[in-house]
Amino acid sequence: MLPLVQPRTGPALVLRGRIGAGFSPVPHRYRLYLRTDCPSSLRVAAALARLGLEDSVATTLLSTAASYEALRRAYEAAGHYDGALAVPALCDTWSGRVIGNDTDDILDDLRRLHGHPSFRADT
């Protein structure tokens, strides 16, 4: 049985790390964790496709115990695990931690990546 996202008893923890502010814009450095039943995840997935970043930014759909475990470890690595796994989540694969889970920040970062020369050269 798949682990369930545990309900929050307080306000959602928002991580606000940003690409370009401590996290360099490098192709294949980032991974997005998404859920198919989450409207915010669907917005991020659509933006990823629209911007042509699908080959440069990895995605993981939370659908298996292993995918939930990987996201839990990324939240723990960030020092912000409180039992809930918020998505969408942008992870830095170099450090193995969640850097951001605010949808608007993630969408802005994807637009920033799309405009970066190293990502244009990848397409």
CYANA upper distance limits for C-alpha pairs under 8 A (distance plus 0.5 A):
  1 MET  CA     65 ALA  CA      8.25
  2 LEU  CA     63 SER  CA      7.99
  2 LEU  CA     64 THR  CA      6.60
  2 LEU  CA     65 ALA  CA      5.78
  3 PRO  CA     65 ALA  CA      6.75
  3 PRO  CA     68 TYR  CA      7.53
  5 VAL  CA     84 ALA  CA      6.39
  5 VAL  CA     85 LEU  CA      6.40
  6 GLN  CA     83 GLY  CA      6.89
  6 GLN  CA     84 ALA  CA      5.59
  6 GLN  CA     85 LEU  CA      7.82
  7 PRO  CA     84 ALA  CA      7.12
  8 ARG  CA     12 ALA  CA      7.46
  8 ARG  CA     84 ALA  CA      7.09
 12 ALA  CA     86 ALA  CA      8.39
 13 LEU  CA     80 HIS  CA      8.43
 14 VAL  CA    100 GLY  CA      7.76
 14 VAL  CA    101 ASN  CA      6.47
 14 VAL  CA    102 ASP  CA      6.62
 15 LEU  CA     98 VAL  CA      8.31
 15 LEU  CA     99 ILE  CA      6.80
 15 LEU  CA    100 GLY  CA      5.06
 15 LEU  CA    101 ASN  CA      5.94
 15 LEU  CA    102 ASP  CA      7.14
 16 ARG  CA     99 ILE  CA      7.22
 16 ARG  CA    100 GLY  CA      5.37
 16 ARG  CA    101 ASN  CA      7.37
 16 ARG  CA    102 ASP  CA      7.06
 16 ARG  CA    105 ASP  CA      7.76
 17 GLY  CA     21 ALA  CA      7.90
 17 GLY  CA     22 GLY  CA      8.41
 17 GLY  CA     23 PHE  CA      8.49
 17 GLY  CA     99 ILE  CA      5.20
 17 GLY  CA    100 GLY  CA      5.50
 18 ARG  CA     22 GLY  CA      7.66
 18 ARG  CA     23 PHE  CA      7.10
 18 ARG  CA     99 ILE  CA      7.53
 18 ARG  CA    100 GLY  CA      7.38
 18 ARG  CA    105 ASP  CA      7.73
 18 ARG  CA    106 ILE  CA      8.46
 18 ARG  CA    109 ASP  CA      7.36
 19 ILE  CA     23 PHE  CA      5.21
 19 ILE  CA     24 SER  CA      6.43
 19 ILE  CA     25 PRO  CA      6.67
 19 ILE  CA    109 ASP  CA      6.48
 20 GLY  CA     24 SER  CA      5.75
 20 GLY  CA     25 PRO  CA      6.77
 23 PHE  CA     92 ASP  CA      8.42
 25 PRO  CA     29 ARG  CA      8.37
 25 PRO  CA    113 LEU  CA      6.81
 25 PRO  CA    116 HIS  CA      7.84
 25 PRO  CA    118 SER  CA      8.33
 26 VAL  CA    118 SER  CA      7.42
 26 VAL  CA    119 PHE  CA      8.04
 27 PRO  CA     56 SER  CA      5.55
 27 PRO  CA     57 VAL  CA      7.33
 27 PRO  CA    118 SER  CA      7.47
 27 PRO  CA    119 PHE  CA      6.62
 27 PRO  CA    122 ASP  CA      8.16
 28 HIS  CA     55 ASP  CA      8.38
 28 HIS  CA     56 SER  CA      5.39
 28 HIS  CA     57 VAL  CA      5.96
 28 HIS  CA     58 ALA  CA      7.34
 29 ARG  CA     56 SER  CA      8.49
 29 ARG  CA     57 VAL  CA      7.60
 29 ARG  CA     92 ASP  CA      6.59
 29 ARG  CA     93 THR  CA      6.00
 29 ARG  CA     94 TRP  CA      7.01
 30 TYR  CA     57 VAL  CA      5.93
 30 TYR  CA     58 ALA  CA      6.90
 30 TYR  CA     90 LEU  CA      7.34
 30 TYR  CA     91 CYS  CA      6.10
 30 TYR  CA     92 ASP  CA      5.36
 30 TYR  CA     93 THR  CA      6.08
 31 ARG  CA     57 VAL  CA      6.19
 31 ARG  CA     58 ALA  CA      5.03
 31 ARG  CA     59 THR  CA      5.85
 31 ARG  CA     60 THR  CA      7.74
 31 ARG  CA     90 LEU  CA      6.40
 31 ARG  CA     91 CYS  CA      5.63
 31 ARG  CA     92 ASP  CA      7.08
 31 ARG  CA     93 THR  CA      7.13
 32 LEU  CA     57 VAL  CA      7.72
 32 LEU  CA     58 ALA  CA      6.70
 32 LEU  CA     59 THR  CA      5.12
 32 LEU  CA     60 THR  CA      6.69
 32 LEU  CA     88 PRO  CA      7.30
 32 LEU  CA     89 ALA  CA      6.14
 32 LEU  CA     90 LEU  CA      5.19
 32 LEU  CA     91 CYS  CA      6.69
 33 TYR  CA     59 THR  CA      6.36
 33 TYR  CA     60 THR  CA      5.39
 33 TYR  CA     61 LEU  CA      6.44
 33 TYR  CA     62 LEU  CA      7.27
 33 TYR  CA     71 LEU  CA      7.69
 33 TYR  CA     87 VAL  CA      6.89
 33 TYR  CA     88 PRO  CA      6.12
 33 TYR  CA     89 ALA  CA      5.62
 33 TYR  CA     90 LEU  CA      7.07
 33 TYR  CA     91 CYS  CA      8.25
 34 LEU  CA     38 CYS  CA      8.13
 34 LEU  CA     41 SER  CA      5.60
 34 LEU  CA     42 LEU  CA      8.25
 34 LEU  CA     45 ALA  CA      8.38
 34 LEU  CA     59 THR  CA      7.68
 34 LEU  CA     60 THR  CA      6.71
 34 LEU  CA     61 LEU  CA      5.44
 34 LEU  CA     62 LEU  CA      6.61
 34 LEU  CA     87 VAL  CA      6.25
 34 LEU  CA     88 PRO  CA      5.51
 34 LEU  CA     89 ALA  CA      7.45
 35 ARG  CA     41 SER  CA      6.38
 35 ARG  CA     42 LEU  CA      8.18
 35 ARG  CA     61 LEU  CA      5.94
 35 ARG  CA     62 LEU  CA      5.93
 35 ARG  CA     63 SER  CA      8.18
 35 ARG  CA     87 VAL  CA      7.49
 35 ARG  CA     88 PRO  CA      7.89
 36 THR  CA     41 SER  CA      7.39
 36 THR  CA     42 LEU  CA      7.12
 36 THR  CA     61 LEU  CA      7.61
 37 ASP  CA     41 SER  CA      8.42
 37 ASP  CA     42 LEU  CA      8.44
 38 CYS  CA     42 LEU  CA      6.84
 38 CYS  CA     87 VAL  CA      8.29
 39 PRO  CA     43 ARG  CA      6.82
 40 SER  CA     44 VAL  CA      6.84
 40 SER  CA     87 VAL  CA      8.26
 40 SER  CA     88 PRO  CA      7.12
 40 SER  CA    103 THR  CA      6.86
 41 SER  CA     45 ALA  CA      6.61
 41 SER  CA     87 VAL  CA      7.17
 41 SER  CA     88 PRO  CA      5.63
 41 SER  CA    103 THR  CA      8.45
 42 LEU  CA     46 ALA  CA      6.57
 43 ARG  CA     47 ALA  CA      6.73
 44 VAL  CA     48 LEU  CA      6.61
 44 VAL  CA     88 PRO  CA      8.00
 44 VAL  CA    103 THR  CA      7.76
 44 VAL  CA    106 ILE  CA      7.93
 44 VAL  CA    107 LEU  CA      6.78
 45 ALA  CA     49 ALA  CA      6.83
 46 ALA  CA     50 ARG  CA      6.53
 47 ALA  CA     51 LEU  CA      6.42
 47 ALA  CA    107 LEU  CA      7.51
 47 ALA  CA    110 LEU  CA      8.06
 48 LEU  CA     52 GLY  CA      6.73
 48 LEU  CA     53 LEU  CA      5.84
 48 LEU  CA     54 GLU  CA      6.41
 48 LEU  CA    110 LEU  CA      7.41
 49 ALA  CA     53 LEU  CA      6.76
 49 ALA  CA     54 GLU  CA      6.38
 51 LEU  CA    110 LEU  CA      8.21
 51 LEU  CA    111 ARG  CA      7.73
 51 LEU  CA    114 HIS  CA      6.66
 52 GLY  CA    114 HIS  CA      8.09
 52 GLY  CA    123 THR  CA      7.89
 53 LEU  CA     57 VAL  CA      6.41
 53 LEU  CA    110 LEU  CA      8.42
 53 LEU  CA    114 HIS  CA      7.43
 53 LEU  CA    119 PHE  CA      8.33
 53 LEU  CA    123 THR  CA      8.50
 54 GLU  CA     58 ALA  CA      7.25
 54 GLU  CA     59 THR  CA      8.49
 56 SER  CA    119 PHE  CA      7.79
 56 SER  CA    122 ASP  CA      7.89
 60 THR  CA     67 SER  CA      7.49
 61 LEU  CA     67 SER  CA      7.75
 62 LEU  CA     67 SER  CA      5.87
 62 LEU  CA     68 TYR  CA      6.43
 63 SER  CA     67 SER  CA      7.04
 63 SER  CA     68 TYR  CA      8.00
 64 THR  CA     68 TYR  CA      6.99
 65 ALA  CA     69 GLU  CA      6.60
 66 ALA  CA     70 ALA  CA      6.61
 67 SER  CA     71 LEU  CA      6.84
 68 TYR  CA     72 ARG  CA      6.62
 69 GLU  CA     73 ARG  CA      6.68
 70 ALA  CA     74 ALA  CA      6.80
 71 LEU  CA     75 TYR  CA      6.79
 71 LEU  CA     85 LEU  CA      7.68
 72 ARG  CA     76 GLU  CA      6.70
 72 ARG  CA     81 TYR  CA      7.69
 72 ARG  CA     85 LEU  CA      7.13
 73 ARG  CA     77 ALA  CA      6.55
 73 ARG  CA     96 GLY  CA      8.43
 73 ARG  CA     97 ARG  CA      8.05
 74 ALA  CA     78 ALA  CA      6.86
 74 ALA  CA     91 CYS  CA      7.60
 74 ALA  CA     96 GLY  CA      6.07
 74 ALA  CA     97 ARG  CA      4.61
 74 ALA  CA     98 VAL  CA      5.78
 75 TYR  CA     79 GLY  CA      6.96
 75 TYR  CA     80 HIS  CA      6.18
 75 TYR  CA     81 TYR  CA      5.56
 75 TYR  CA     85 LEU  CA      8.18
 75 TYR  CA     97 ARG  CA      6.51
 75 TYR  CA     98 VAL  CA      5.99
 76 GLU  CA     80 HIS  CA      6.42
 76 GLU  CA     81 TYR  CA      5.44
 76 GLU  CA     97 ARG  CA      7.94
 77 ALA  CA     96 GLY  CA      7.13
 77 ALA  CA     97 ARG  CA      5.48
 77 ALA  CA     98 VAL  CA      7.95
 78 ALA  CA     97 ARG  CA      5.50
 78 ALA  CA     98 VAL  CA      6.28
 78 ALA  CA     99 ILE  CA      7.68
 81 TYR  CA     85 LEU  CA      8.31
 86 ALA  CA    101 ASN  CA      7.32
 87 VAL  CA    101 ASN  CA      6.78
 88 PRO  CA    101 ASN  CA      6.17
 88 PRO  CA    102 ASP  CA      7.94
 88 PRO  CA    103 THR  CA      7.09
 89 ALA  CA     98 VAL  CA      6.95
 89 ALA  CA     99 ILE  CA      8.18
 89 ALA  CA    100 GLY  CA      6.39
 89 ALA  CA    101 ASN  CA      4.89
 89 ALA  CA    102 ASP  CA      8.13
 90 LEU  CA     98 VAL  CA      6.26
 90 LEU  CA     99 ILE  CA      6.40
 90 LEU  CA    100 GLY  CA      5.71
 90 LEU  CA    101 ASN  CA      6.62
 90 LEU  CA    106 ILE  CA      7.44
 91 CYS  CA     96 GLY  CA      7.23
 91 CYS  CA     97 ARG  CA      5.96
 91 CYS  CA     98 VAL  CA      4.67
 91 CYS  CA     99 ILE  CA      5.98
 91 CYS  CA    100 GLY  CA      7.59
 92 ASP  CA     96 GLY  CA      6.13
 92 ASP  CA     97 ARG  CA      6.17
 92 ASP  CA     98 VAL  CA      6.86
 92 ASP  CA     99 ILE  CA      6.98
 93 THR  CA     97 ARG  CA      7.51
100 GLY  CA    105 ASP  CA      8.01
100 GLY  CA    106 ILE  CA      7.53
101 ASN  CA    105 ASP  CA      8.29
101 ASN  CA    106 ILE  CA      7.63
102 ASP  CA    106 ILE  CA      6.71
103 THR  CA    107 LEU  CA      6.66
104 ASP  CA    108 ASP  CA      6.65
105 ASP  CA    109 ASP  CA      6.58
106 ILE  CA    110 LEU  CA      6.67
107 LEU  CA    111 ARG  CA      6.87
108 ASP  CA    112 ARG  CA      6.72
109 ASP  CA    113 LEU  CA      6.62
110 LEU  CA    114 HIS  CA      6.64
111 ARG  CA    115 GLY  CA      7.01
112 ARG  CA    116 HIS  CA      6.89
113 LEU  CA    119 PHE  CA      6.91
114 HIS  CA    119 PHE  CA      6.61
114 HIS  CA    120 ARG  CA      7.22
115 GLY  CA    119 PHE  CA      7.75
115 GLY  CA    120 ARG  CA      7.44
116 HIS  CA    120 ARG  CA      6.95
117 PRO  CA    121 ALA  CA      6.72
118 SER  CA    122 ASP  CA      7.07
119 PHE  CA    123 THR  CA      7.29
